[in-house]
Every structure is written in structure tokens, then in C-alpha cells.
């Protein structure tokens, strides 16, 4: 799984976001063990201390739990995962709505464009219908 980090935002925040995404999308299963700090840091090409900071934040949020000698595990709290998933989706929707409004679109126009895209009648450059039907792969 690729980590796409940019230098315009704090790296640990990007790590938190990527790990949250992996948890809420099911890449990391509820109750499942995640890789060790050093392994994750190597995969993301970041300093282990930076990865540790991101993991500590996820522990504080409740998405991860640490077991002293066994490592870190994803929470089994399905409600928490669903809540985080919904919040992340809402943030993306709000950003999308803002971007569309800066292009001069009104709410009704945005809704119509979304409907066209979901129904497969979108203009070139729109996401393939498979993505809209949930066949997207992670990574």
C-alpha cells in the first residue's frame, strides 16, 4: 500500500489520516493487529518517531489500543469506527461542496451533477461507474 505524503502539511497528520482511512475502509480489520512502528515507518518512508506520534494520536482517539507485549490492535468498537468514517466522509463532502461553490455551482447544480455521475451519465473525466458502485480497490 502506497503512502502519498506531501511536504505542505505536517507528516504525522497525514499519517493519522492514512491510518484512519485504512481502519474505516476495512484494510485494517476491527480487532486486527497492525504492523510494528518501525515496519510502518519504513513502509511510509518516515522517521519511526513520527509514526509513533501518529499511532499515539490514534490510541488517544480510541481507534487503536496497545497491549504491552503484543503490539497495537484496531478497536473492535464498530460504532466508533462508523462514527469516524462518517466524520471523514462529511469532511470530504464539505470540501467538495466548497470547491464546487468556488466554481460558481449552486447546491441544486451540484446535486444534479452528482446524480448524473452516479447514474453513469457523467461527462468524460468522471469516475468510472465501478467506483460509484463500490468496486474500488484500496492502495
N, C-alpha and C positions, 0 to 999 in steps of 0.2 A: 504494500500500500504506500503510495507516494505522499510525501509531506510537501505541500507547496507553501513555503513561508516567504513573506516579503519583509524588506527592511524598513518599511514605513509604519510599522505597528510593532509594539513590544512582542518579542518572540514567545514569551511564556503565555501571553493572552491568546496567541494563535494556536499554541499547543493545547491550551484549555479548550478552545473552540473545536479543534480537530478531534480531541478525545471525547468531548461531549457528543459530537456528531457520530462518532463511531459507536458510542453507547446507545444513543437514542435510535439509531438506524439498525441496531442489532448486530453490527460487526463484532462488538464485544457483548456477549450474552449476559443477561442477568445471572448473577452468582458465579460467573466465569472469572478465571484468573487472568490477569493481564501480565504482559511481559515485564521483566525487571527494568528498573530505572535505566541502567546502563544500556540494555538492549534497545529500549525505546529511544533513548538519546542517540544511539548510534544510527538507528533507522531514520530518525528525523535530522541527523547531522547537526545536533546541538549539544551544548555542554550538559553533562548529567545534572549539574546543579539547577540549570534552567528547567529541565524536565522534572526534577524533584519539586520545584516550586509549583509547576502546573499540577502535578499529581496531588500535592498537599492542598491546593485550592479545591480540587475535585473531591478530596476526602472531606474537607470542611463543608462542601455543599451537600454531602451525603451520597453522591453518585459512586464513590469508591469507599472501600473500607480496607484497612490494613490489618493483617494478622501477623503478629510479631515475627514468627519464624517461617510463615508460609507465603508471604507476599501480599499483593493487593488484589482485591476482588471487586467486581462490579456489584452494586447493590442489587438486591432481589426485590426492592420496593417498586413494583410496577407503576403505582400511582405517581411516585416521584419521577420516574423515567418519562412517563406520559406527560407530566406537567412541564418538565424541561423541554421535551420535544415540542410541545405546543408553544412554549415561550420562544424557542428558537425559530419556529415557523412564523410566529407573529412578528418577530423582528425582521425576518426576510420580507414578509408581506408589507410591512410598514416602509422598509427601504425601497421596495419595488414601487409602491404607491407614490412615494416621494419622487423617485426618479421619473416616473411617468408624468407626474404633475409638472415637473420642470420641463417636460417636452410639450406641455400645453394640453395634455389629456385630462378630461373630466372623468369623474367616477363612472358614469354610465358608459363612456367610450372604453375605459379600461375593462369594465365588465364584459362588454361586447367582444373586445379583442381576446380576452381570456376564454370566453365561450367558444369562439372560432378556433382557437388553438386546441382546446380540449376535444372538440368535436372533429379535429383533423382537417379543418378548412383554413388553416393559417397560411399566411404568405411564406415564401422562401425564407430560410433563416430561422424559422420557429423550431422548437424542439420536436424531435420525431414523436410520432404517436405512441411508440413503445414506452418512452419516458413518461408520458402523461398517463399511461395505463399501469405504471408501477413496475416496468420491466428493466429499470435502470440497474446497472451493476455498480458496486462500490469500488473505490480505489483510485 
